[in-house]
Amino acid sequence: MAPRDLLRLVRTVEGGAVSLKATSWAWEIPTKEIGMTNKFVLLALADYADKDGVCYPSQATLGDKVDLSERSIRTALEALE
């Protein structure tokens, strides 16, 4: 499953603990495939996902969560698209 499928996965989950399911899925993606920085950003996004697969954390919020600059966050988001 590709990282860009995260929202599709989260949208298929009904009920509670959506973030936990998305986060568990993100952990299963081999770091070798997407890189460490991208994985941390993906995990942060999965952490914010709601039951509809929607999350809108700012780049600053993501940066604070994973201790990266906003520029690094933008680069990771572009890679994950």
Buried (B, 14 or more C-beta within 10 A) or exposed (E): EEBEEBBEBBBEBEEEEBBEBBBEBBEEBEEEEBBEBBBBBBBBBBBBBEBEBEBEBEBEBBBBBBEBEBEBBBBBBEBBE
